[in-house]
């Protein structure tokens, strides 16, 4: 497990900063991450639109996809 995954894993039990139809949103030391609620493919535009729904403009952020202990996660960072 790399450093990013360890940081995400340690933050996943913190209080979320928001929730949308498909994600639970968290903040961590390296950025913002979205935890998928269901194991389905979500189009990129839908992800960004859902983030805007809770006042997060992540359209210009870098993103990485992870699977940590069976959970799908997208990490957004600058």
C-alpha positions in Angstrom: 0.0 0.0 0.0 1.5 3.4 -1.0 1.5 6.6 1.1 -1.6 8.0 -0.6 -3.6 4.9 0.2 -2.5 5.0 3.8 -3.5 8.6 4.1 -6.9 7.9 2.6 -7.4 4.8 4.7 -6.7 6.8 7.9 -9.2 9.5 6.9 -12.1 7.3 5.8 -13.4 7.1 9.3 -13.5 10.9 9.7 -16.7 12.9 9.4 -17.6 13.3 5.7 -17.7 16.9 4.2 -20.7 16.0 2.1 -22.8 13.3 0.4 -24.2 13.1 -3.1 -26.2 10.5 -5.1 -23.1 8.4 -5.9 -20.4 9.4 -3.4 -19.5 10.2 0.2 -16.9 13.0 0.2 -14.0 13.4 2.6 -11.0 15.7 3.1 -7.5 14.3 3.8 -4.0 15.7 4.1 -3.4 15.4 0.4 -6.7 16.5 -1.1 -10.4 15.5 -1.3 -11.6 12.0 -2.0 -14.9 10.5 -3.0 -16.0 7.1 -1.8 -18.3 5.3 -4.3 -21.6 4.3 -2.7 -22.1 1.5 -5.3 -19.8 -0.4 -7.5 -20.9 1.2 -10.8 -19.2 3.3 -13.5 -19.9 7.0 -13.2 -19.1 9.3 -16.1 -16.4 12.0 -15.4 -18.8 14.8 -16.0 -21.3 13.3 -13.5 -18.6 13.1 -10.9 -17.6 16.8 -11.3 -21.3 17.8 -11.4 -22.0 16.0 -8.1 -19.0 17.7 -6.5 -20.3 21.1 -7.6 -23.6 20.2 -5.8 -21.7 20.4 -2.5 -19.7 23.5 -3.5 -16.5 21.6 -4.6 -15.0 22.7 -7.9 -12.7 19.8 -8.7 -12.8 20.3 -12.5 -9.1 21.3 -12.7 -7.7 18.9 -10.0 -5.6 15.9 -10.8 -7.3 12.6 -9.9 -6.3 9.1 -9.1 -8.5 6.0 -8.7 -7.9 3.5 -5.9 -9.4 0.4 -4.6 -8.8 0.1 -0.9 -10.2 -2.9 1.0 -12.8 -3.4 -1.7 -13.9 0.2 -1.7 -13.7 2.3 -4.9 -12.2 5.8 -4.3 -11.2 8.8 -6.4 -8.6 11.1 -4.9 -8.6 14.8 -6.2 -5.4 16.9 -5.5 -3.5 19.8 -6.9 
